[in-house]
Amino acid sequence: MMGLPAGTRIWIAAGFTDMRSGFNGLAAKVESALLDDPFSGNVFVFRGRRGNVVKLLWSSGDGLCLFAKRLERGHFVWPQAEDGKVHLTQAQLSMLLEGIDWKQPKRTWPPMSLL
């Protein structure tokens, strides 16, 4: 995952998005459905109906960037809401892009006692 500038906010678009959408379609969805500015510098994350493809839309200041990822196995964990947006941290976005449940991450080992 590329490094985002400090202070970049990350938003998941709840519900499903037509993955045939490109720059213009996703920017229009940010404006109409999410009531936000696609050129704000925020990252907007969209998921397809089957759950194995996501697209990220981000304005780098001099243009829009569109990133896509498809999981060969598993699916991306998504909020239950049908509309609106959900805020993520950069760590949660990294987990989401790896196919990890970012809502309830679990340690693979018990924490060590500090005694």
C-alpha positions, -999 to 999 in steps of 0.1 A, spaced: 0 0 0 13 34 -8 17 60 19 -10 86 22 -3 122 34 -9 128 71 -44 138 78 -59 120 49 -94 108 57 -106 74 44 -142 67 37 -159 35 28 -190 40 6 -216 17 22 -236 -6 0 -225 -19 -34 -211 0 -64 -211 -10 -101 -175 -19 -107 -178 -8 -143 -176 28 -130 -145 47 -136 -132 81 -126 -163 101 -136 -188 76 -123 -172 72 -89 -166 110 -86 -203 115 -93 -212 89 -66 -190 108 -41 -208 140 -48 -244 127 -50 -246 97 -26 -218 106 -1 -223 144 -3 -186 150 -4 -160 165 -27 -140 140 -47 -112 165 -50 -109 170 -12 -79 148 -8 -99 121 10 -98 85 -1 -131 69 -11 -134 31 -11 -161 13 -31 -169 -25 -32 -186 -46 -60 -216 -68 -54 -197 -100 -52 -173 -85 -26 -140 -96 -41 -132 -62 -59 -127 -28 -44 -118 5 -61 -102 35 -43 -107 71 -56 -82 97 -43 -73 132 -54 -35 137 -52 -38 174 -57 -30 174 -94 -55 148 -105 -76 119 -96 -61 85 -89 -81 53 -93 -68 21 -77 -84 -14 -79 -78 -47 -61 -93 -81 -67 -90 -109 -41 -85 -143 -57 -99 -160 -26 -122 -146 1 -140 -112 2 -136 -77 15 -153 -70 49 -179 -43 45 -202 -24 69 -239 -35 70 -253 -1 61 -270 3 28 -260 39 22 -238 66 36 -201 63 45 -179 49 72 -146 64 84 -115 42 85 -80 47 98 -50 39 76 -44 8 96 -80 -4 90 -77 3 53 -45 -18 52 -63 -47 69 -93 -43 46 -71 -45 15 -55 -77 28 -89 -93 33 -87 -91 71 -118 -83 92 -109 -47 101 -140 -43 123 -129 -69 149 -92 -77 144 -80 -104 167 -45 -111 179 -30 -144 168 -13 -147 202 -22 -136 237 -6 -103 249 24 -107 272 21 -97 308 42 -66 317 49 -78 353 
